[in-house]
Amino acid sequence: MNEKIKTLQIIHLGICAGTIIAYFIVGDISLETLNIPAIDSNSILYLVIPVLAFVLSSILFKAQLKQIDPKLKLEDKLPVYQAASIMRWAVLEGAAFLILFIKPEFILFGILLIVYLLYLRPTEERITNDLSN
């Protein structure tokens, strides 16, 4: 089981590292870009992107986990968990890239998505907890 968890951790690391590198190269991050931009009626849509990504990723993740037969052993549940996790991370990564390329003034919200993505690092405890619920 540890090998499967290591594989999932490597995939997670690749997604996080790629997003972080893109933010450093394309984002031109400085202290000035980390300020909260002025939000008006035209830019409210860009504020909805990270919120929607957070909600959608959680809903999709939980929906995938509900499809798992609870009678299976933990090792047999891991492939579905892996697919659900990758789907969750892809939604968050996609939203971070949308913010970066469409509205770079809101880069702070993209960075918050990346921080949340880093928080979702798969560990044996987290996987066991997610699969037992």
Buried (B, 14 or more C-beta within 10 A) or exposed (E): EEEBBEEBEEBBEEBBEEBBEBBEEEBEBEEEBEEEBEEEEEEEEBBEBBEEBBEBBEEBBEEBBEEBEEEEEBEEBBEBBBEBBBBBBEBBBBBBBBBBEEBBBBBBBBBBBBEBBBEBEBEEEBBEEBBEE
